[in-house]
Amino acid sequence: MDFALPEELQMLQDTVRKFVDQELIPVEMECRDGVTLKPEYRERFESKTREMGLWMLDVPEEFGGAGLNLLAQVIIWAEVARSVAIPSRGRSIFGPEVRPVLYAMNEEQKDRYLYPLLRDEKRACFAQTEPDAGSDPGSMRTRAVRDGDEYVINGVKRFITEADEADFAQVMVATDPEKGSHGGISCILVDMDNPGVKITAKYKTMMGYEPCEIVFDDCRVPAANMIGEEGEGFKLGQKWLGIGRLKHGGRAIGVARRAIEMGAAYAKQRVTFGRPLADRQAISFKLADSYTELHAATLMVYHAAWKYDQGEDMRNEGYMVKVFADEMSFRVVDRVLQIHGGVGLTTDLPIELWFRDQRSRLITEGASEVMRMVIARHVLREFGN
């Protein structure tokens, strides 16, 4: 067993850390307009990631990307998350956002959707969550009914990130409701300018983001827009969601590390009643607990990414990473906010932003309770005899 990162990944980590320390952190409190990266900073940061060879880091080499494995991606996500310069949702600074489900397209679909996306000529969104089917996709009500050479879609999708800026959506639909997530869900491409598509609401959230509600009203889509076969959508979507759980883990590591760095520095600097905060167990133990939990989460995330890169099933590890790392990072941020006292509540520091954003992650992309439910099923199946 070797727990050290390979030399090339250590070099990658060092390179990205220097980029974050030198380019992102110094301007992190001025480079955003709300949750949007200002154009001049986006151009500057994206130019740097191109120079570092990290453009489209998660896109396979056959499609012109860097083709980095999942462990390398986790390392990059963790380092970039140390700064609040880059919005935590939506487009990053590493090129177009490409969901793995798009690689399952046939050649005609790739010409119409994937390649324009890679060339930055189109933008996409992923539409799965519904008002009554958030963490339970098997109960989704958005239906797609075959009618000759078309599918007719009716239903509502809610909390869809950047739907208002997308040219097309990857829509999860029920094609056989009785089968649910076991062969009854399909993925179909829908152009956002389709007359049967309407964005009916934008929700203001505590994180600052405004996800959308999309209504499909007798939306007619060519049957040729189906990705893969009918009933394969859930399987395709789960591949992306599995990687997404590791992305949550990577982000949690980065946020927690920077928060601990800030908490330790402030504890040594701040003097109360004649002594620095660092001399008080009430403060130093918060840092000790945080550091211990960060170490545990890091091992979990690295192990899950390694399993994926070996071609092994890491679904259970992904569930555990999602619940443990997200909750860990929120606890750490909460402790560090407490260490900073009143100044931690101000918008002069990134702590309050982390507090809101990391809290949201206990709900988004799979609530903690759902992760525990799935983990419990595995435990009872494996150890219940």
Disulfide bonds with the S-S distance in Angstrom:
none
